[in-house]
């Protein structure tokens, strides 16, 4: 059964909230990229299964990217982190846009190379 228009819209918001939160709180280590998907997941997980799935996926992806950013920060001491961090940022941006489009189409999108820390 396909998700309703409202479920697709909330799933889209879960992905885009990470993008918006990361851009708004970029000077505070981008901590806002967790808040949007987390809030949407906590509020809608019991009533909308599609939103539950996609908000968890967005949250897991952003946790994985944060771990990658920490690794890049450490690797800056050997200079490779200065190359990897911008590449990670491009990866983050591109895949959030792709996930947002797929969620709006009603597809259960899975980010590649993502740790599934929240099952």
Phi and psi restraints in degrees (value plus and minus 20) as a CYANA .aco file:
   2 UNK   PHI     -94.6   -54.6
   2 UNK   PSI     126.0   166.0
   3 UNK   PHI     -88.0   -48.0
   3 UNK   PSI     130.4   170.4
   4 UNK   PHI     -90.6   -50.6
   4 UNK   PSI     148.1   188.1
   5 UNK   PHI     -80.0   -40.0
   5 UNK   PSI     -60.0   -20.0
   6 UNK   PHI     -85.9   -45.9
   6 UNK   PSI     -61.1   -21.1
   7 UNK   PHI     -83.8   -43.8
   7 UNK   PSI     -63.4   -23.4
   8 UNK   PHI     -81.5   -41.5
   8 UNK   PSI     -59.6   -19.6
   9 UNK   PHI     -86.2   -46.2
   9 UNK   PSI     -63.3   -23.3
  10 UNK   PHI     -86.9   -46.9
  10 UNK   PSI     -55.7   -15.7
  11 UNK   PHI     -85.5   -45.5
  11 UNK   PSI     -60.1   -20.1
  12 UNK   PHI     -80.2   -40.2
  12 UNK   PSI     -64.2   -24.2
  13 UNK   PHI     -82.3   -42.3
  13 UNK   PSI     -55.9   -15.9
  14 UNK   PHI     -82.4   -42.4
  14 UNK   PSI     -62.2   -22.2
  15 UNK   PHI     -91.4   -51.4
  15 UNK   PSI     -65.8   -25.8
  16 UNK   PHI     -90.9   -50.9
  16 UNK   PSI     -47.0    -7.0
  17 UNK   PHI     -83.8   -43.8
  17 UNK   PSI     -54.2   -14.2
  18 UNK   PHI     -85.1   -45.1
  18 UNK   PSI     -62.7   -22.7
  19 UNK   PHI     -84.2   -44.2
  19 UNK   PSI     -68.5   -28.5
  20 UNK   PHI     -83.6   -43.6
  20 UNK   PSI     -65.4   -25.4
  21 UNK   PHI     -82.8   -42.8
  21 UNK   PSI     -59.6   -19.6
  22 UNK   PHI     -87.2   -47.2
  22 UNK   PSI     -58.4   -18.4
  23 UNK   PHI     -92.3   -52.3
  23 UNK   PSI     -58.7   -18.7
  24 UNK   PHI     -90.7   -50.7
  24 UNK   PSI     -58.8   -18.8
  25 UNK   PHI    -123.4   -83.4
  25 UNK   PSI       3.5    43.5
  26 UNK   PHI     -76.1   -36.1
  26 UNK   PSI     -55.1   -15.1
  27 UNK   PHI     -97.0   -57.0
  27 UNK   PSI     -31.3     8.7
  28 UNK   PHI    -127.9   -87.9
  28 UNK   PSI      23.1    63.1
  29 UNK   PHI      45.3    85.3
  29 UNK   PSI      -3.5    36.5
  30 UNK   PHI      45.9    85.9
  30 UNK   PSI       8.4    48.4
  31 UNK   PHI     -84.9   -44.9
  31 UNK   PSI     -39.2     0.8
  32 UNK   PHI     -88.6   -48.6
  32 UNK   PSI     -35.3     4.7
  33 UNK   PHI     -87.6   -47.6
  33 UNK   PSI     -37.5     2.5
  34 UNK   PHI    -108.6   -68.6
  34 UNK   PSI     -52.7   -12.7
  35 UNK   PHI     -85.0   -45.0
  35 UNK   PSI     -66.1   -26.1
  36 UNK   PHI     -79.0   -39.0
  36 UNK   PSI     -77.5   -37.5
  37 UNK   PHI     -81.7   -41.7
  37 UNK   PSI     -54.7   -14.7
  38 UNK   PHI     -85.3   -45.3
  38 UNK   PSI     -66.3   -26.3
  39 UNK   PHI     -83.9   -43.9
  39 UNK   PSI     -65.8   -25.8
  40 UNK   PHI     -83.0   -43.0
  40 UNK   PSI     -61.1   -21.1
  41 UNK   PHI     -83.7   -43.7
  41 UNK   PSI     -65.3   -25.3
  42 UNK   PHI     -85.4   -45.4
  42 UNK   PSI     -55.0   -15.0
  43 UNK   PHI    -100.4   -60.4
  43 UNK   PSI     -58.9   -18.9
  44 UNK   PHI    -126.0   -86.0
  44 UNK   PSI     -21.7    18.3
  45 UNK   PHI     -83.8   -43.8
  45 UNK   PSI     -51.0   -11.0
  46 UNK   PHI    -106.3   -66.3
  46 UNK   PSI     -40.0     0.0
  47 UNK   PHI    -126.7   -86.7
  47 UNK   PSI     -41.6    -1.6
  48 UNK   PHI    -153.3  -113.3
  48 UNK   PSI      81.6   121.6
  49 UNK   PHI     -81.5   -41.5
  49 UNK   PSI     -57.8   -17.8
  50 UNK   PHI     -86.0   -46.0
  50 UNK   PSI     -60.9   -20.9
  51 UNK   PHI     -88.0   -48.0
  51 UNK   PSI     -59.5   -19.5
  52 UNK   PHI     -74.8   -34.8
  52 UNK   PSI     -68.6   -28.6
  53 UNK   PHI     -84.5   -44.5
  53 UNK   PSI     -68.2   -28.2
  54 UNK   PHI     -94.1   -54.1
  54 UNK   PSI     -54.4   -14.4
  55 UNK   PHI     -88.9   -48.9
  55 UNK   PSI     -59.5   -19.5
  56 UNK   PHI     -83.1   -43.1
  56 UNK   PSI     -60.4   -20.4
  57 UNK   PHI     -83.5   -43.5
  57 UNK   PSI     -63.6   -23.6
  58 UNK   PHI     -84.1   -44.1
  58 UNK   PSI     -60.0   -20.0
  59 UNK   PHI     -86.3   -46.3
  59 UNK   PSI     -65.3   -25.3
  60 UNK   PHI     -80.9   -40.9
  60 UNK   PSI     -61.5   -21.5
  61 UNK   PHI     -82.6   -42.6
  61 UNK   PSI     -64.5   -24.5
  62 UNK   PHI     -90.3   -50.3
  62 UNK   PSI     -51.5   -11.5
  63 UNK   PHI     -86.2   -46.2
  63 UNK   PSI     -62.8   -22.8
  64 UNK   PHI     -82.1   -42.1
  64 UNK   PSI     -63.2   -23.2
  65 UNK   PHI     -85.6   -45.6
  65 UNK   PSI     -57.1   -17.1
  66 UNK   PHI     -83.7   -43.7
  66 UNK   PSI     -60.4   -20.4
  67 UNK   PHI     -82.9   -42.9
  67 UNK   PSI     -62.2   -22.2
  68 UNK   PHI     -82.4   -42.4
  68 UNK   PSI     -57.9   -17.9
  69 UNK   PHI     -87.0   -47.0
  69 UNK   PSI     -57.1   -17.1
  70 UNK   PHI     -84.4   -44.4
  70 UNK   PSI     -60.9   -20.9
  71 UNK   PHI     -83.6   -43.6
  71 UNK   PSI     -62.4   -22.4
  72 UNK   PHI     -81.9   -41.9
  72 UNK   PSI     -58.3   -18.3
  73 UNK   PHI     -81.9   -41.9
  73 UNK   PSI     -61.3   -21.3
  74 UNK   PHI     -87.9   -47.9
  74 UNK   PSI     -59.4   -19.4
  75 UNK   PHI     -91.4   -51.4
  75 UNK   PSI     -28.8    11.2
  76 UNK   PHI     -86.3   -46.3
  76 UNK   PSI     -41.6    -1.6
  77 UNK   PHI     -88.2   -48.2
  77 UNK   PSI     -43.1    -3.1
  78 UNK   PHI    -131.0   -91.0
  78 UNK   PSI      -2.5    37.5
  79 UNK   PHI      52.9    92.9
  79 UNK   PSI     -37.5     2.5
  80 UNK   PHI     -89.2   -49.2
  80 UNK   PSI     -45.8    -5.8
  81 UNK   PHI     -83.1   -43.1
  81 UNK   PSI     -48.3    -8.3
  82 UNK   PHI     -87.4   -47.4
  82 UNK   PSI     -44.6    -4.6
  83 UNK   PHI    -108.4   -68.4
  83 UNK   PSI     -60.8   -20.8
  84 UNK   PHI     -93.0   -53.0
  84 UNK   PSI     -54.8   -14.8
  85 UNK   PHI     -83.2   -43.2
  85 UNK   PSI     -66.0   -26.0
  86 UNK   PHI     -83.3   -43.3
  86 UNK   PSI     -55.4   -15.4
  87 UNK   PHI     -84.8   -44.8
  87 UNK   PSI     -58.8   -18.8
  88 UNK   PHI     -83.9   -43.9
  88 UNK   PSI     -59.7   -19.7
  89 UNK   PHI     -83.1   -43.1
  89 UNK   PSI     -60.2   -20.2
  90 UNK   PHI     -86.4   -46.4
  90 UNK   PSI     -63.7   -23.7
  91 UNK   PHI     -76.7   -36.7
  91 UNK   PSI     -66.3   -26.3
  92 UNK   PHI     -79.7   -39.7
  92 UNK   PSI     -69.3   -29.3
  93 UNK   PHI     -83.1   -43.1
  93 UNK   PSI     -68.2   -28.2
  94 UNK   PHI     -82.6   -42.6
  94 UNK   PSI     -65.5   -25.5
  95 UNK   PHI     -95.1   -55.1
  95 UNK   PSI     -46.5    -6.5
  96 UNK   PHI     -88.0   -48.0
  96 UNK   PSI     -59.4   -19.4
  97 UNK   PHI     -84.7   -44.7
  97 UNK   PSI     -64.4   -24.4
  98 UNK   PHI     -81.6   -41.6
  98 UNK   PSI     -65.0   -25.0
  99 UNK   PHI     -83.5   -43.5
  99 UNK   PSI     -57.7   -17.7
 100 UNK   PHI     -83.5   -43.5
 100 UNK   PSI     -63.0   -23.0
 101 UNK   PHI     -85.1   -45.1
 101 UNK   PSI     -65.8   -25.8
 102 UNK   PHI     -84.2   -44.2
 102 UNK   PSI     -60.3   -20.3
 103 UNK   PHI     -85.0   -45.0
 103 UNK   PSI     -57.9   -17.9
 104 UNK   PHI     -87.5   -47.5
 104 UNK   PSI     -45.9    -5.9
 105 UNK   PHI    -103.6   -63.6
 105 UNK   PSI     -26.3    13.7
 106 UNK   PHI      71.6   111.6
 106 UNK   PSI      -8.0    32.0
 107 UNK   PHI    -112.2   -72.2
 107 UNK   PSI     121.8   161.8
 108 UNK   PHI    -101.6   -61.6
 108 UNK   PSI      80.9   120.9
 109 UNK   PHI    -107.2   -67.2
 109 UNK   PSI     120.2   160.2
 110 UNK   PHI    -139.0   -99.0
 110 UNK   PSI     101.8   141.8
 111 UNK   PHI     -89.3   -49.3
 111 UNK   PSI     119.3   159.3
 112 UNK   PHI     -95.7   -55.7
 112 UNK   PSI     132.5   172.5
 113 UNK   PHI      38.4    78.4
 113 UNK   PSI      17.8    57.8
 114 UNK   PHI    -129.9   -89.9
 114 UNK   PSI     113.3   153.3
 115 UNK   PHI     -96.5   -56.5
 115 UNK   PSI     110.8   150.8
 116 UNK   PHI    -113.3   -73.3
 116 UNK   PSI      58.1    98.1
 117 UNK   PHI    -100.9   -60.9
 117 UNK   PSI     -48.5    -8.5
 118 UNK   PHI    -128.6   -88.6
 118 UNK   PSI      84.6   124.6
